Amino acid sequence: MNKLKVFLSSRVNSPLTRLEKDFSLENLRKHIRDELESERFLQEKMLEVVINESNFNSSISKDAFDNCMANMRSCNIIVILYN
């Protein structure tokens, strides 16, 4: 089964307020990635989640913006978190 590729993005270290513990959008993205990638359909993983902390490898011929856009274009679903 081909996995659906999800691009999960937000600002990097914006704090989330009014919570019992300190969290940032980075923490939230990592948590959502782990939860989505653990889901199974017919005993197979169905989602691959792209976040910049772990999926952005680039040569020096590409700048960060071009690398981000190329990764985003390769995804089936784009989710942007905004606070």
All heavy atoms as an XYZ file, in Angstrom:
681
protein
N       0.842     -1.183      0.000
C       0.000      0.000      0.000
C       0.884      1.242      0.000
O       1.822      1.329      0.784
C      -0.898     -0.013      1.241
C      -1.693      1.266      1.418
S      -2.665      1.336      2.949
C      -3.904      0.131      2.592
N       0.584      2.193     -0.857
C       1.308      3.459     -0.869
C       0.842      4.322      0.288
O      -0.359      4.445      0.535
C       1.071      4.209     -2.179
C       1.737      3.540     -3.349
O       2.717      2.817     -3.183
N       1.207      3.759     -4.524
N       1.790      4.907      0.979
C       1.449      5.794      2.090
C       1.056      7.164      1.564
O       1.594      7.639      0.566
C       2.654      5.964      3.017
C       3.035      4.737      3.771
C       4.207      5.048      4.680
C       4.734      3.800      5.334
N       5.913      4.090      6.159
N       0.126      7.807      2.266
C      -0.158      9.210      2.011
C       0.904     10.024      2.728
O       1.254      9.746      3.875
C      -1.533      9.598      2.555
C      -2.743      9.103      1.806
C      -4.008      9.473      2.572
C      -2.790      9.683      0.411
N       1.413     11.019      2.049
C       2.473     11.852      2.622
C       1.846     13.160      3.098
O       1.176     13.856      2.336
C       3.541     12.107      1.559
C       4.845     12.584      2.104
C       5.903     12.543      1.017
C       7.217     13.081      1.504
N       8.212     13.116      0.445
N       2.048     13.475      4.386
C       1.458     14.651      5.023
C       2.563     15.636      5.375
O       3.544     15.275      6.035
C       0.692     14.260      6.307
C       0.103     15.493      6.990
C      -0.393     13.245      6.003
N       2.416     16.871      4.944
C       3.339     17.953      5.295
C       2.736     18.697      6.477
O       1.634     19.228      6.399
C       3.515     18.899      4.098
C       4.524     19.987      4.318
C       5.860     19.755      4.079
C       4.127     21.238      4.737
C       6.802     20.758      4.269
C       5.058     22.250      4.926
C       6.400     22.006      4.690
N       3.442     18.708      7.606
C       2.961     19.342      8.826
C       3.888     20.503      9.148
O       5.078     20.305      9.380
C       2.947     18.311      9.956
C       2.352     18.710     11.281
C       0.921     19.187     11.140
C       2.427     17.536     12.238
N       3.334     21.704      9.154
C       4.172     22.887      9.301
C       3.587     23.853     10.332
O       2.385     23.841     10.618
C       4.289     23.595      7.946
O       5.135     24.717      8.048
N       4.453     24.690     10.870
C       4.057     25.772     11.773
C       5.283     26.638     11.999
O       6.372     26.337     11.501
C       3.563     25.214     13.112
O       4.646     24.719     13.861
N       5.105     27.691     12.777
C       6.270     28.427     13.233
C       7.078     27.487     14.109
O       6.544     26.528     14.668
C       5.824     29.660     14.018
C       5.097     30.661     13.112
C       4.525     31.799     13.888
N       5.615     32.632     14.403
C       5.425     33.634     15.228
N       4.217     33.940     15.653
N       6.443     34.344     15.649
N       8.354     27.754     14.275
C       9.221     26.768     14.919
C       9.033     26.698     16.432
O       8.651     25.674     16.970
C      10.708     27.025     14.577
C      11.600     26.040     15.284
C      10.907     26.936     13.083
N       9.308     27.739     17.137
C       9.332     27.648     18.600
C       8.331     28.561     19.284
O       8.563     29.020     20.396
C      10.741     27.951     19.121
C      11.685     26.809     18.837
O      11.335     25.659     19.021
N      12.871     27.130     18.369
N       7.211     28.826     18.664
C       6.192     29.639     19.316
C       5.623     28.890     20.514
O       5.218     27.737     20.388
C       5.055     29.951     18.343
O       5.508     30.782     17.312
N       5.607     29.542     21.680
C       5.074     28.847     22.863
C       3.548     28.788     22.826
O       2.883     29.677     22.291
C       5.553     29.717     24.025
C       5.711     31.075     23.430
C       6.112     30.863     21.998
N       3.008     27.704     23.362
C       1.567     27.584     23.544
C       1.286     27.964     24.990
O       1.849     27.394     25.919
C       1.103     26.164     23.248
C       1.373     25.678     21.830
C       1.010     24.211     21.691
C       0.611     26.502     20.814
N       0.417     28.922     25.195
C       0.158     29.434     26.543
C      -1.115     28.804     27.110
O      -1.852     28.117     26.411
C       0.011     30.962     26.508
O      -1.029     31.305     25.599
C       1.313     31.619     26.056
N      -1.340     29.060     28.369
C      -2.519     28.586     29.104
C      -2.564     27.067     29.235
O      -3.634     26.471     29.308
C      -3.811     29.101     28.466
C      -3.896     30.603     28.445
C      -5.194     31.061     27.882
N      -5.130     32.493     27.641
C      -5.912     33.129     26.824
N      -6.835     32.495     26.162
N      -5.774     34.416     26.658
N      -1.408     26.439     29.249
C      -1.329     25.000     29.452
C      -0.640     24.728     30.778
O       0.072     25.585     31.313
C      -0.536     24.341     28.316
C      -1.098     24.497     26.917
C      -0.124     23.916     25.902
C      -2.451     23.833     26.789
N      -0.837     23.545     31.322
C      -0.204     23.192     32.593
C       1.313     23.128     32.475
O       2.034     23.427     33.409
C      -0.740     21.853     33.085
C      -2.193     21.911     33.482
C      -2.722     20.564     33.927
O      -1.912     19.667     34.235
O      -3.947     20.422     33.967
N       1.808     22.712     31.313
C       3.247     22.613     31.075
C       3.613     23.501     29.891
O       2.760     23.897     29.124
C       3.626     21.158     30.760
C       3.426     20.202     31.916
C       3.610     18.777     31.516
C       5.009     18.480     31.070
N       5.240     17.078     30.717
N       4.917     23.786     29.773
C       5.383     24.579     28.635
C       5.456     23.689     27.391
O       6.073     22.625     27.411
C       6.768     25.158     28.913
C       6.722     26.264     29.947
O       5.664     26.897     30.101
O       7.753     26.488     30.613
N       4.819     24.121     26.327
C       4.865     23.434     25.045
C       5.087     24.467     23.956
O       4.735     25.628     24.106
C       3.551     22.690     24.749
C       3.358     21.456     25.554
C       2.541     21.470     26.665
C       3.982     20.266     25.208
C       2.342     20.331     27.413
C       3.791     19.123     25.951
C       2.968     19.159     27.058
N       5.650     24.021     22.868
C       5.805     24.886     21.698
C       5.130     24.205     20.515
O       4.742     23.037     20.581
C       7.288     25.116     21.390
O       7.875     23.906     20.940
N       5.015     24.931     19.436
C       4.458     24.327     18.225
C       5.358     23.202     17.723
O       4.879     22.235     17.136
C       4.248     25.388     17.149
C       3.073     26.329     17.399
C       3.050     27.450     16.364
C       1.764     25.580     17.397
N       6.653     23.304     17.960
C       7.558     22.218     17.589
C       7.192     20.938     18.338
O       7.113     19.861     17.751
C       9.007     22.602     17.897
C       9.994     21.496     17.622
C      11.415     21.852     18.015
O      11.641     22.924     18.606
O      12.307     21.046     17.720
N       6.944     21.056     19.657
C       6.513     19.890     20.445
C       5.211     19.315     19.906
O       5.055     18.092     19.795
C       6.288     20.263     21.916
C       7.503     20.810     22.609
O       7.442     21.903     23.155
N       8.585     20.073     22.610
N       4.288     20.195     19.566
C       2.986     19.763     19.045
C       3.140     19.051     17.707
O       2.540     17.994     17.488
C       2.047     20.960     18.913
C       0.637     20.652     18.428
C      -0.066     19.666     19.358
C      -0.160     21.941     18.304
N       3.973     19.587     16.810
C       4.201     18.930     15.503
C       4.772     17.530     15.684
O       4.338     16.576     15.027
C       5.159     19.756     14.633
C       4.514     20.899     13.919
C       5.408     21.473     12.824
N       6.811     21.557     13.163
C       7.364     22.550     13.857
N       6.634     23.544     14.295
N       8.658     22.552     14.093
N       5.748     17.395     16.573
C       6.352     16.081     16.808
C       5.329     15.100     17.381
O       5.295     13.931     16.994
C       7.558     16.210     17.740
C       8.749     16.858     17.068
C       9.910     17.004     18.026
C      11.109     17.624     17.331
N      12.252     17.785     18.242
N       4.499     15.571     18.293
C       3.468     14.715     18.874
C       2.457     14.282     17.811
O       2.111     13.096     17.718
C       2.756     15.442     20.022
C       1.605     14.679     20.577
N       1.771     13.590     21.397
C       0.278     14.837     20.403
C       0.583     13.107     21.714
N      -0.339     13.850     21.124
N       1.999     15.218     17.015
C       1.036     14.895     15.952
C       1.656     13.930     14.952
O       1.016     12.965     14.524
C       0.530     16.174     15.264
C      -0.342     16.983     16.239
C      -0.254     15.839     13.999
C      -0.720     18.360     15.728
N       2.918     14.166     14.572
C       3.601     13.247     13.655
C       3.607     11.832     14.217
O       3.252     10.869     13.529
C       5.038     13.709     13.408
C       5.803     12.731     12.499
C       7.300     12.828     12.629
N       7.700     12.635     14.025
C       8.835     13.078     14.531
N       9.689     13.740     13.797
N       9.128     12.875     15.804
N       3.999     11.685     15.474
C       4.074     10.360     16.086
C       2.701      9.687     16.117
O       2.584      8.490     15.834
C       4.653     10.448     17.497
C       6.106     10.899     17.509
O       6.770     10.856     16.442
O       6.579     11.308     18.591
N       1.672     10.452     16.448
C       0.322      9.894     16.503
C      -0.170      9.473     15.113
O      -0.711      8.382     14.946
C      -0.655     10.906     17.114
C      -0.446     11.161     18.584
C      -0.737      9.936     19.441
O      -1.787      9.301     19.231
O       0.096      9.612     20.314
N       0.029     10.333     14.130
C      -0.431     10.004     12.774
C       0.320      8.815     12.196
O      -0.273      7.938     11.569
C      -0.287     11.216     11.855
C      -1.246     12.373     12.106
C      -0.889     13.560     11.209
C      -2.683     11.948     11.881
N       1.632      8.768     12.404
C       2.409      7.674     11.840
C       2.167      6.339     12.550
O       2.461      5.291     11.987
C       3.898      8.027     11.832
C       4.228      9.062     10.782
C       5.709      9.337     10.631
O       6.490      8.996     11.545
O       6.077      9.896      9.589
N       1.592      6.377     13.734
C       1.299      5.122     14.434
C      -0.029      4.505     13.987
O      -0.287      3.332     14.272
C       1.287      5.350     15.946
O       0.158      6.116     16.324
N      -0.856      5.279     13.305
C      -2.147      4.767     12.841
C      -1.953      3.725     11.745
O      -1.060      3.844     10.917
C      -3.022      5.909     12.319
C      -3.472      6.865     13.399
C      -4.301      6.195     14.472
O      -5.183      5.370     14.141
O      -4.064      6.487     15.653
N      -2.813      2.719     11.761
C      -2.729      1.636     10.772
C      -4.082      1.420     10.108
O      -5.123      1.632     10.709
C      -2.258      0.353     11.429
C      -0.872      0.458     12.012
C      -0.379     -0.876     12.511
N       0.914     -0.788     13.133
C       2.062     -0.706     12.484
N       2.086     -0.688     11.184
N       3.204     -0.634     13.133
N      -4.018      0.974      8.866
C      -5.202      0.577      8.109
C      -4.896     -0.777      7.506
O      -3.914     -0.919      6.769
C      -5.511      1.613      7.017
C      -6.700      1.263      6.190
C      -7.975      1.343      6.724
C      -6.549      0.859      4.875
C      -9.074      1.017      5.963
C      -7.645      0.531      4.103
C      -8.915      0.606      4.649
N      -5.699     -1.791      7.845
C      -5.439     -3.164      7.409
C      -4.024     -3.603      7.790
O      -3.274     -4.138      6.994
C      -5.675     -3.316      5.910
C      -7.086     -2.991      5.422
C      -7.142     -3.058      3.908
C      -8.110     -3.905      6.060
N      -3.636     -3.299      9.012
C      -2.341     -3.659      9.601
C      -1.132     -3.011      8.916
O      -0.003     -3.443      9.108
C      -2.137     -5.182      9.646
C      -2.860     -5.870     10.775
C      -4.368     -5.892     10.620
O      -4.879     -6.124      9.546
N      -5.076     -5.663     11.701
N      -1.356     -1.997      8.134
C      -0.238     -1.298      7.489
C      -0.267      0.177      7.860
O      -1.337      0.770      7.991
C      -0.327     -1.434      5.966
C      -0.051     -2.831      5.478
C       0.124     -2.867      3.969
O       0.739     -1.931      3.431
O      -0.363     -3.825      3.367
N       0.942      0.723      8.012
C       1.023      2.167      8.243
C       0.523      2.875      7.001
O       0.854      2.498      5.885
C       2.460      2.583      8.553
C       2.939      2.089      9.897
C       4.325      2.617     10.191
C       4.762      2.144     11.556
N       6.057      2.699     11.926
N      -0.268      3.925      7.192
C      -0.867      4.576      6.039
C      -0.388      6.004      5.812
O      -0.645      6.565      4.767
C      -2.390      4.561      6.151
C      -2.936      5.154      7.413
S      -4.695      4.844      7.508
C      -5.227      6.351      8.258
N       0.326      6.582      6.783
C       0.766      7.968      6.646
C       2.261      8.103      6.891
O       2.832      7.453      7.766
C       0.028      8.866      7.641
C      -1.482      8.976      7.496
C      -2.057      9.756      8.657
C      -1.869      9.605      6.182
N       2.871      8.975      6.113
C       4.245      9.423      6.356
C       4.152     10.924      6.577
O       3.607     11.642      5.738
C       5.127      9.131      5.152
C       6.520      9.695      5.281
C       7.330      9.567      4.004
O       6.891      8.863      3.083
O       8.389     10.201      3.937
N       4.633     11.399      7.704
C       4.503     12.812      8.051
C       5.855     13.496      7.914
O       6.856     13.044      8.457
C       3.938     12.992      9.475
C       3.813     14.467      9.826
C       2.589     12.297      9.602
N       5.872     14.597      7.199
C       7.083     15.392      6.965
C       7.046     16.613      7.876
O       6.101     17.401      7.828
C       7.162     15.847      5.490
C       8.355     16.760      5.270
C       7.192     14.657      4.563
N       8.075     16.728      8.733
C       8.281     17.945      9.521
C       9.732     18.361      9.350
O      10.593     17.528      9.076
C       7.924     17.763     11.019
C       8.794     16.709     11.676
C       6.451     17.447     11.202
C       8.609     16.597     13.172
N      10.005     19.641      9.510
C      11.347     20.123      9.181
C      12.430     19.612     10.108
O      13.584     19.540      9.730
C      11.384     21.652      9.105
C      11.125     22.308     10.431
O      10.491     21.749     11.307
N      11.600     23.524     10.582
N      12.106     19.193     11.331
C      13.141     18.719     12.248
C      13.782     17.421     11.791
O      14.905     17.130     12.145
C      12.562     18.509     13.658
C      12.261     19.780     14.396
C      10.908     20.377     14.027
O      10.120     19.731     13.305
O      10.658     21.510     14.454
N      13.076     16.633     10.991
C      13.625     15.325     10.647
C      13.663     15.014      9.156
O      14.288     14.042      8.763
C      12.828     14.228     11.357
O      11.479     14.287     10.960
N      13.026     15.816      8.325
C      12.906     15.443      6.920
C      13.550     16.414      5.938
O      13.364     16.278      4.747
C      11.439     15.282      6.537
C      10.795     14.120      7.237
O      10.392     14.243      8.372
N      10.728     12.982      6.577
N      14.294     17.368      6.407
C      14.813     18.369      5.497
C      16.307     18.222      5.323
O      17.101     18.854      6.001
C      14.448     19.773      5.984
C      13.021     20.124      5.679
C      11.985     19.413      6.245
C      12.718     21.124      4.795
C      10.675     19.699      5.957
C      11.406     21.431      4.499
C      10.380     20.717      5.078
N      16.676     17.364      4.394
C      18.073     17.184      4.024
C      18.272     17.863      2.682
O      17.484     17.685      1.770
C      18.418     15.696      3.917
C      18.163     14.985      5.222
O      18.523     15.497      6.279
N      17.529     13.837      5.166
N      19.335     18.617      2.568
C      19.530     19.370      1.337
C      21.012     19.513      1.029
O      21.846     19.554      1.923
C      18.905     20.759      1.486
O      19.122     21.518      0.331
N      21.291     19.605     -0.256
C      22.657     19.925     -0.658
C      22.823     21.443     -0.588
O      21.858     22.174     -0.433
C      22.902     19.438     -2.085
O      22.120     20.196     -2.988
N      24.044     21.901     -0.729
C      24.268     23.349     -0.662
C      23.747     24.065     -1.902
O      23.714     25.283     -1.945
C      25.754     23.675     -0.425
C      26.617     23.118     -1.549
C      26.210     23.170      0.914
C      28.060     23.555     -1.476
N      23.304     23.308     -2.915
C      22.766     23.947     -4.115
C      21.341     24.451     -3.911
O      20.835     25.214     -4.724
C      22.800     22.974     -5.299
O      21.937     21.885     -5.047
N      20.673     24.051     -2.826
C      19.311     24.498     -2.524
C      19.321     25.284     -1.222
O      19.949     24.873     -0.253
C      18.376     23.302     -2.332
C      17.790     22.726     -3.565
C      16.761     21.688     -3.150
C      16.017     21.159     -4.342
N      15.048     20.128     -3.957
N      18.584     26.397     -1.201
C      18.452     27.097      0.066
C      17.270     26.492      0.838
O      16.549     25.622      0.342
C      18.301     28.605     -0.125
C      17.029     29.004     -0.863
O      16.080     28.215     -0.911
O      16.998     30.126     -1.383
N      17.080     26.922      2.072
C      16.060     26.338      2.942
C      14.659     26.490      2.357
O      13.839     25.572      2.440
C      16.134     26.981      4.323
N      14.357     27.636      1.757
C      13.028     27.865      1.187
C      12.756     26.906      0.031
O      11.698     26.276     -0.025
C      12.892     29.316      0.711
C      11.556     29.596      0.096
C      10.440     29.817      0.894
C      11.393     29.627     -1.282
C       9.199     30.063      0.334
C      10.162     29.864     -1.853
C       9.062     30.090     -1.042
N      13.703     26.772     -0.896
C      13.523     25.865     -2.033
C      13.376     24.419     -1.560
O      12.558     23.664     -2.095
C      14.691     25.972     -3.012
C      14.713     27.302     -3.747
O      13.639     27.937     -3.868
O      15.800     27.707     -4.188
N      14.144     24.046     -0.569
C      14.054     22.702     -0.016
C      12.681     22.459      0.608
O      12.054     21.422      0.393
C      15.159     22.493      1.012
C      15.285     21.063      1.432
O      15.191     20.159      0.606
N      15.489     20.851      2.714
N      12.196     23.436      1.366
C      10.881     23.343      1.991
C       9.786     23.217      0.938
O       8.893     22.371      1.052
C      10.636     24.569      2.865
S       9.032     24.575      3.682
N       9.855     24.040     -0.104
C       8.834     23.999     -1.160
C       8.854     22.663     -1.906
O       7.809     22.112     -2.236
C       9.026     25.170     -2.134
C       8.763     26.528     -1.510
S       7.136     26.685     -0.753
C       6.091     26.627     -2.189
N      10.018     22.124     -2.165
C      10.116     20.831     -2.847
C       9.505     19.732     -1.990
O       8.761     18.877     -2.498
C      11.573     20.512     -3.169
N       9.779     19.756     -0.690
C       9.182     18.771      0.216
C       7.668     18.932      0.276
O       6.934     17.947      0.255
C       9.774     18.900      1.624
C      11.037     18.116      1.777
O      10.999     16.900      1.768
N      12.153     18.804      1.897
N       7.204     20.156      0.345
C       5.768     20.404      0.416
C       5.063     19.917     -0.849
O       4.012     19.286     -0.782
C       5.503     21.900      0.635
C       4.064     22.186      0.977
S       3.811     23.862      1.551
C       3.879     24.760      0.030
N       5.649     20.173     -1.996
C       5.039     19.760     -3.268
C       4.975     18.241     -3.424
O       4.155     17.729     -4.179
C       5.793     20.381     -4.430
C       5.543     21.860     -4.568
C       6.256     22.448     -5.785
N       6.057     23.869     -5.836
C       7.018     24.786     -5.665
N       8.270     24.401     -5.480
N       6.739     26.064     -5.717
N       5.829     17.529     -2.715
C       5.834     16.070     -2.825
C       4.769     15.415     -1.937
O       4.597     14.201     -1.986
C       7.216     15.521     -2.454
O       7.434     15.621     -1.061
N       4.056     16.214     -1.156
C       3.077     15.670     -0.218
C       1.663     15.671     -0.792
O       1.329     16.458     -1.662
C       3.089     16.490      1.084
S       4.633     16.282      1.985
N       0.839     14.757     -0.258
C      -0.566     14.661     -0.646
C      -1.452     15.578      0.160
O      -2.489     16.017     -0.314
C      -1.074     13.223     -0.458
C      -0.219     12.216     -1.189
O       0.621     11.592     -0.566
N      -0.415     12.069     -2.471
N      -1.079     15.811      1.418
C      -1.873     16.615      2.337
C      -0.955     17.627      3.004
O       0.162     17.293      3.408
C      -2.525     15.730      3.419
C      -3.440     14.686      2.769
C      -3.303     16.567      4.434
C      -3.896     13.597      3.717
N      -1.436     18.867      3.148
C      -0.663     19.927      3.811
C      -1.474     20.437      4.995
O      -2.636     20.827      4.833
C      -0.343     21.072      2.839
C       0.493     20.556      1.682
C       0.367     22.219      3.565
C       0.655     21.536      0.545
N      -0.865     20.436      6.185
C      -1.507     20.941      7.394
C      -0.603     22.028      7.964
O       0.580     21.789      8.218
C      -1.705     19.825      8.441
C      -2.324     20.393      9.721
C      -2.546     18.690      7.870
N      -1.175     23.215      8.175
C      -0.431     24.331      8.749
C      -1.049     24.643     10.117
O      -2.245     24.908     10.218
C      -0.514     25.599      7.863
C      -0.131     25.305      6.416
C       0.302     26.736      8.467
C       1.282     24.929      6.202
N      -0.234     24.598     11.170
C      -0.686     24.944     12.516
C      -0.375     26.420     12.753
O       0.733     26.869     12.481
C       0.031     24.090     13.548
C      -0.087     22.581     13.373
C       0.787     21.864     14.391
C      -1.527     22.133     13.463
N      -1.333     27.124     13.287
C      -1.164     28.566     13.508
C      -1.651     28.911     14.891
O      -2.715     28.474     15.321
C      -1.965     29.341     12.451
C      -1.821     30.822     12.561
C      -0.669     31.460     12.075
C      -2.801     31.598     13.142
C      -0.529     32.835     12.190
C      -2.656     32.965     13.253
C      -1.527     33.571     12.784
O      -1.381     34.922     12.891
N      -0.860     29.709     15.610
C      -1.286     30.128     16.931
C      -1.466     31.626     16.986
O      -1.004     32.363     16.156
C      -0.304     29.681     18.004
C       1.065     30.312     17.880
O       1.489     30.679     16.785
N       1.758     30.416     18.961
